[in-house]
Amino acid sequence: MAEYMLAVHDDGSGDAASMAPDDMQALYKAVDEFNLELQAADACVFAGGLHPPTSATTVRVTDGDVLITDGPFAETKEFLGGFWVIKAADLDAALDWAKRAAVACAGPVEVRPFQEEPEG
């Protein structure tokens, strides 16, 4: 089986601080149910939600010099909010999981395969 990353993209408009408590609980419940589904199918490798980009630190190396700066590397409207690493038979199976993930987390989910280890 191949491994895929299901990356949850967020634009900050559904910030937890601005959501009604009942809406937030419903979202958490849907994601918890999806996680249980992945685990029951033995498809979950790892999953995690991320703090907002304001908590990021970026490490860059230029000509051997290391520079550490606060904040994300890319300035974009969307950011990575969390992810799952799953096992799936093929891309179609990974896309099926991603559809369910997008419903559960109420946002877009990018599917990307991991590179395979070279033989030998």
N, C-alpha and C positions, 0 to 999 in steps of 0.2 A: 504494500500500500504506500502511496505517496503522502507526503505531508504538505499541507496548505496553511497559509495564514489568512484568517478572516479579519481584516482590519476595519474597525469602526471609525468612520470619519464624523467629525462634529464641527459645527460652525459657531458654537457657543450660544446659539439662540435658545437652546433648551437647557440653559444653565440650571443646575440643581437649586441654587439659591432663589431662582425666580419661579420654580415650579410649585404648584400647590402640593401639600404633603400627600394627599390621596393619589395624585397623578404620579408622584415620585415612587410611592409604594407600589403602585400598579406596574410601573416600569421595572422596578427591582424584582417583582414577582415574576414577570414575564421572562426576564433574563435568567433568573434562578431556574425556572422551569426548562428553558432552553438548555442551560448547563446540565441539568439532570438528564435530559434527553440525550445529549452528547455522551455523557458518562455511561448511561445504560447501553448505548450502542458501541461502547469501547472506542469511540472516535475522538475523545478529548485527549490531547497531549498536554496542553497548558492553556490557561486563560487568565487575563487580568485587565482591570481598568486602570487608567492612568490619571494622575493629577493634571490640572490644566497646564498649558504651555508656560505660564508665568513661573512655574516651579522648575522649569528645565535649566540645565547648564550645558553649554556646548564646548567641546574640546576640539581645537583645530591644530593641525601641524602644518606649518609653512616653512620650507627651507630648513627643517630641523628644529625650528622654534615652536614651542607649544604655547598656545593662547587659550585661556579659559575665560568664557564670558557667560553672564547670566542670560537666560532666555533661549528660545529655540533658534536653530540655524536658519530656517526658512521663514520669511515673513509672508504668511498666507492667511486667507480667511478661514480655511478649514484646517483642522489638526487631528492627529491621531488620538482618539479618546480611549481606546482599549483594543484588545485583540484576543482571538483564539488561535491556537495552533491545533489543527485537527489532522486525523488520518482519514483518508478517503480513497476509494478504489480508483477514481479518475476525476477529471475536472467536472464532469456532469454531477457526480455525487457531491463534490465540494460546493458546487453552485446550489444544489438542493439545500445543503446545510446553511449556506449564506442567505438564501431566501428566508429561511426560518429565523436566522439571526437578525436580519434587517427588520423583520416584523417585531421580534422581541425587544430590540433596543430602539425601535422607532427612528432609524436613521440609515444612511447608506453604509454598505459593507463591501469592501474591496476584497477580491479573492486573488491570492498570488501563490503559485507553487514555490516550494523550496528547491534550491539547486540540489541535484543528486550528487552524491560522493563519486569521484572518479574510481573506476575499477582498478585494482592492483595496487 
